[in-house]
């Protein structure tokens, strides 16, 4: 038997990305779809303002980025800040598994997955009100399969969010002021390892939120993960071997403190 002589060394090659059927411009600071954005923020810290900017302001995703948007929020019909969301999108003030099932069935009905509409699904301050076996918790690990480009969930209580959602989130927003130091510590305990430990994470949070309504924005898909002050300034890099605080790095994309008004 003749001896096999390799012509060259074996190399692992990158699998080619699938062709992009739809190309829509998007600011690089924003969560790049498909994304699961988890917002943890106490009451009256600007969650609704951030969500309205993301979905209505053309500098962010705006009204034309997604083909369809579904918002579920118990305050959608009486929160003045959310009144323009109610006019622009399909909104519900109660969560049900049936709503999620109907959305999944509709997306699955397309023979060609490339024909499925680009969806955004928002659950605002409702995660703590649903059971752990709720369909949305299962969807958190499969939202990409149904062409959900943005799955946005907000909660005042981090541990009220199911482990499935927490482990699958690609981006986080942590609002301020955060009066419950114990709750903030829970976030630092779980996420801090990606940023040099819990104590270092809390230092990053304080650096990112010097004023009321500021928020810490985390891009957990980046390597190393990145931490920002609002959507405007890179404040720290995480990952193994990274725990440096960063000065400078301003970007022209403001969050809840942006001047002017959200387009109606």
QUIMOUR-V533732 format. One record per residue. RES is the residue in one letter. OMEGA is omega in radians with two decimals (* if undefined). NEAR is the number of other ideal C-beta (glycine too) atoms within 8 Angstrom. Layout:
# QUIMOUR-V533732
[[RES | OMEGA | NEAR] [RES | OMEGA | NEAR]]
This chain:
# QUIMOUR-V533732
[[X | -3.12 | 2] [X | -3.13 | 3] [X | 3.11 | 4] [X | 3.12 | 4] [X | -3.12 | 4] [X | 3.14 | 6] [X | -3.14 | 3] [X | 3.12 | 4] [X | 3.07 | 4] [X | 3.13 | 5] [X | 3.05 | 4] [X | -3.12 | 3] [X | 3.11 | 4] [X | 3.05 | 3] [X | -3.11 | 4] [X | 3.07 | 4] [X | 3.08 | 5] [X | 3.12 | 4] [X | 3.12 | 4] [X | -3.13 | 6] [X | -3.10 | 4] [X | 3.11 | 5] [X | 3.13 | 4] [X | -3.12 | 5] [X | -3.12 | 3] [X | 3.12 | 9] [X | -3.07 | 7] [X | 3.12 | 5] [X | -3.03 | 7] [X | 3.05 | 11] [X | -3.11 | 9] [X | -3.10 | 7] [X | -0.05 | 8] [X | -3.04 | 10] [X | 2.98 | 12] [X | -3.11 | 14] [X | 3.14 | 14] [X | 3.12 | 14] [X | 3.06 | 15] [X | -3.03 | 14] [X | 3.12 | 14] [X | 3.13 | 10] [X | 3.11 | 4] [X | 3.05 | 4] [X | 2.98 | 13] [X | 3.14 | 11] [X | -3.09 | 12] [X | 3.11 | 11] [X | 3.12 | 11] [X | -3.13 | 13] [X | 3.13 | 15] [X | 3.09 | 14] [X | -3.10 | 14] [X | -2.99 | 11] [X | -3.07 | 16] [X | -3.08 | 14] [X | -3.07 | 12] [X | 3.04 | 7] [X | 3.11 | 8] [X | 3.06 | 12] [X | -3.14 | 10] [X | -3.05 | 11] [X | -3.03 | 8] [X | -3.07 | 4] [X | -3.14 | 9] [X | 3.08 | 11] [X | -3.13 | 5] [X | 3.10 | 10] [X | 3.07 | 12] [X | 3.12 | 14] [X | 3.07 | 14] [X | -3.11 | 15] [X | -3.14 | 15] [X | -3.11 | 8] [X | -3.02 | 11] [X | -3.08 | 15] [X | 3.12 | 7] [X | 3.09 | 4] [X | -3.10 | 10] [X | -3.12 | 4] [X | -3.07 | 7] [X | -3.00 | 15] [X | 3.14 | 8] [X | 3.01 | 10] [X | -3.12 | 14] [X | 3.14 | 11] [X | -2.98 | 6] [X | -2.95 | 9] [X | 3.05 | 10] [X | -3.03 | 7] [X | -3.13 | 12] [X | -3.14 | 11] [X | 3.07 | 9] [X | 3.06 | 6] [X | 2.97 | 11] [X | 3.07 | 6] [X | -3.13 | 8] [X | 3.10 | 6] [X | 3.14 | 11] [X | 3.13 | 11] [X | 3.13 | 9] [X | 3.12 | 8] [X | -3.14 | 12] [X | 3.14 | 10] [X | -3.14 | 8] [X | 3.14 | 7] [X | -3.12 | 13] [X | -3.09 | 7] [X | 3.14 | 5] [X | 3.13 | 8] [X | 3.11 | 3] [X | 3.14 | 5] [X | 3.14 | 6] [X | 3.13 | 5] [X | -3.11 | 6] [X | 3.10 | 9] [X | 3.01 | 8] [X | -3.06 | 12] [X | 2.87 | 16] [X | 3.14 | 16] [X | -3.09 | 13] [X | 3.02 | 14] [X | -3.02 | 12] [X | 3.08 | 15] [X | -3.11 | 11] [X | -3.07 | 11] [X | -3.11 | 14] [X | -3.09 | 10] [X | -3.07 | 6] [X | -3.08 | 9] [X | -3.10 | 4] [X | -3.11 | 5] [X | -3.09 | 4] [X | -3.07 | 9] [X | -3.09 | 8] [X | 3.12 | 13] [X | 3.08 | 12] [X | -3.11 | 8] [X | -3.09 | 13] [X | -3.14 | 15] [X | -3.06 | 7] [X | -3.04 | 8] [X | 3.14 | 12] [X | -3.10 | 7] [X | -3.09 | 5] [X | 3.09 | 13] [X | 2.99 | 11] [X | -3.05 | 13] [X | 3.10 | 10] [X | 3.01 | 15] [X | -3.05 | 13] [X | -3.13 | 14] [X | 3.11 | 15] [X | 3.14 | 13] [X | 3.04 | 13] [X | -3.05 | 9] [X | -3.06 | 9] [X | -3.08 | 11] [X | 3.02 | 6] [X | 3.08 | 8] [X | -3.07 | 13] [X | 3.10 | 9] [X | 3.13 | 5] [X | 3.13 | 10] [X | -3.11 | 14] [X | -3.08 | 11] [X | -3.12 | 6] [X | -3.12 | 9] [X | -3.13 | 12] [X | -3.12 | 11] [X | 3.11 | 14] [X | 2.95 | 13] [X | 3.12 | 14] [X | -2.99 | 15] [X | 3.10 | 14] [X | -0.03 | 14] [X | -3.11 | 7] [X | -3.02 | 14] [X | -3.10 | 5] [X | -3.08 | 7] [X | 3.12 | 7] [X | 3.12 | 6] [X | 3.09 | 11] [X | 3.10 | 12] [X | 3.09 | 10] [X | 3.11 | 10] [X | -3.13 | 13] [X | -3.14 | 13] [X | -3.06 | 8] [X | -3.06 | 9] [X | -3.00 | 11] [X | -3.14 | 15] [X | 3.12 | 7] [X | -3.09 | 8] [X | 3.03 | 15] [X | 3.10 | 8] [X | -3.05 | 9] [X | -3.11 | 10] [X | 3.12 | 8] [X | 3.11 | 11] [X | 3.13 | 14] [X | 3.06 | 12] [X | 3.09 | 9] [X | 3.13 | 14] [X | -3.13 | 14] [X | 3.12 | 8] [X | -3.09 | 11] [X | -3.03 | 16] [X | -3.12 | 15] [X | -3.07 | 6] [X | 3.08 | 7] [X | -3.13 | 6] [X | 2.97 | 11] [X | 3.08 | 12] [X | 3.02 | 17] [X | -3.13 | 15] [X | -3.08 | 14] [X | 2.98 | 13] [X | -3.06 | 12] [X | 3.10 | 10] [X | -3.13 | 8] [X | 3.09 | 7] [X | 0.09 | 4] [X | 3.07 | 9] [X | -3.03 | 14] [X | 3.12 | 11] [X | -3.06 | 15] [X | 2.87 | 15] [X | -3.05 | 11] [X | 3.02 | 13] [X | -2.95 | 10] [X | -2.96 | 11] [X | 3.05 | 10] [X | -3.09 | 10] [X | -3.12 | 12] [X | 2.98 | 14] [X | 3.12 | 12] [X | 3.13 | 12] [X | 3.14 | 9] [X | -3.12 | 4] [X | 3.14 | 3] [X | 2.95 | 10] [X | -3.06 | 9] [X | 2.94 | 6] [X | -3.01 | 8] [X | 3.04 | 9] [X | -3.12 | 4] [X | 3.09 | 5] [X | -3.11 | 8] [X | 3.08 | 6] [X | -3.09 | 9] [X | 3.09 | 5] [X | -3.05 | 11] [X | 3.14 | 9] [X | -3.02 | 12] [X | -3.09 | 10] [X | -3.13 | 8] [X | 3.09 | 9] [X | 3.12 | 3] [X | -3.07 | 3] [X | 3.04 | 4] [X | 3.11 | 9] [X | -3.10 | 8] [X | * | 6]]
